[in-house]
Amino acid sequence: MAVPVLDLDPELSGLERAAWETAHRFARDILRPAGERLDRLPADEVIARDSILWDVFQMYRELGLGIFEEDAELSPHDLASIRCIVGEEMGWGDAGLAISLGVANFPSMMARMSGNPSLIERFPAGTLGCWAITEPDHGSDMINFDGTVGHPSGRTGRPNCVARRDGNQFVISGQKSAWVSNGTIAEAAALFCAVDMGGGRIGNAVFVVPLDEDGVKKGKPTDKIGQRALNQGEIFFDGLKVPMDSMVVPPELYRAAADRILCLANGGMGTTFVGCARAALELAIDYAKTRVQGDAPIFAHQSVKSRLFKMFQKVEAARALNQRVIRINTTRDLPLLELAIASKVTSTQAAFEVASEALQIFGGAGISRDCPIEKIFRDARISMIEDGCNEVLGMVAAARF
């Protein structure tokens, strides 16, 4: 079995060790079996009232793993370490559920960052949230702030979701696409959208908005090849009226705030898919030691050992990079997006490649829906597209050099 992060670092503090033990138990006993059950359901049944999904959310809240993000007494170093440890274990349990649980905190996190007591009261911790950034027809444009990615003669897509000021409130209309995580179940959204600044000028801002009021409709859950436990779907705004203080990041501060959120999101994807890659490696090692071919376990074959070692290399390289990136970006005043993107791209690529190699080691058994590696392979494949297509993210990062 592959070596988990705890055993590789004997100098973990008591807090770090407690976080690992709690996260690992939750991932092993709750996330993985729940993810396997939800994977077999149609997208609408995943979010049905009697779905185990709601038990997962409730148990996660009761467990208190999210409290580390809110503990002001934690040093940046400790916070970075715990983010890596907990994030990896959650991804090891189930990547889709890990993303869903992480994104759920975005609106309350943005409300806390605003420092506005009224907003914090309206969107307290425990509010089931989503991160509404992607839009139809031009998803990658939403992270192409400088317009540096694209054909020289091309133009950035027109914004679909736009907020317009109307007296002492904003009125929001438009659509967010089918890839909004938690989109059809969220109570609130951290909404990244365009702002009509008058005179034909368009800016960008971040709002925290409710999704249970007039002026909001939700589409049907998106039916996907992988990460099926992660609810995603469209959100439609039709004249949603929100007070002025719902804008937590004005246009003049949008670039810096968006960088911070993207650093957090890409770093989180890095930790999640290090865990996913490790899960695939562990399954492959265990199977290779028990599958007998030619009167010997296939682990005895040199070609299999060589393949497993290369998989191990990729997991450890991705983990090392991710830990470095999280540490740097948690302790710096201004996080570096190019580092976070490197973590996300490297970890998701590693997860897909390791899962693919693991599937090959399983052979015919691996293509059965009854085999866990088949699910991990599908989950890992999606990761190279979500939260920014890896190729586009790479160009965004390179533009920062």
C-alpha angles and dihedrals in degrees: 000000000000116000114257121224093258095062093046093059113046091177098070114140121242090257092050092048092049091049091051095048092048094046094045094051091048092048094047100041102031115015101045098047092041091049091051092051094046092047090067096052129090111257094255092051091052088069099035116131093254094047120126086231090084091051089054092053092048094048091047091054092048091048091060098215090140090061091083090069090055098044105109091188094065114103116236088248093054092044091052092049094049092047089056095045098045094039093053093049092048091051089047088056099045126330096206095050090044090057093045093052092046096048091047089075097054101096095047089045091053090047090053091047089055091060089216109141092204093053092045089053092049093049107032127175109286094043107136103237145174137206106239107193110115119086135192119275096005110047096144091050088069090071096035094089096161097042089237095129116075145050115315091240095042129100133219112259118260114257115259101194113054134176119209125191115240111179109297095350143054125240115209125200133167142061140289116205134254092265099070105128111235085005099144097038103039123116093201140014138220090220121202107190147142122275124213102227095181131252091061092298119137124195134172130242144165123242134182107218138172118244098199098073137089110284096046129094129172129214127223120286113274114249107222139179093237144010085043092163088064108087113220130171151135126288121202122200118198110177097323107182118212131171121258094256090063086083102087096171118036122209094262091059098036099100094054094043093047090051090054094049093045090049090052093045096046092045089051091051088052094056093042094054095043083062092046091051091049091052090054092048093050092051091049094049093048092048094047090055094051104035108093120206123165093005092302138079110266087238086076091065114096093222092057093047090049091051092048092050092052088050090050090051091055094049094049094044091051091047093050093049092046093051091049092049095047091048094050096044094045093051100040122088089223113034119216114240093198089061093049090049090050089054094049095045095044095046097045092046089049092049092052095045094046092046090049092051090046090053089053091052090052089052115183092355090061096063093059117103086228091065116087094215090065090062094044090051091055093044092051094049093060092052092073090063106035123085087021128338107269094235093052092044089053091055091047089052094046090054087063094059 
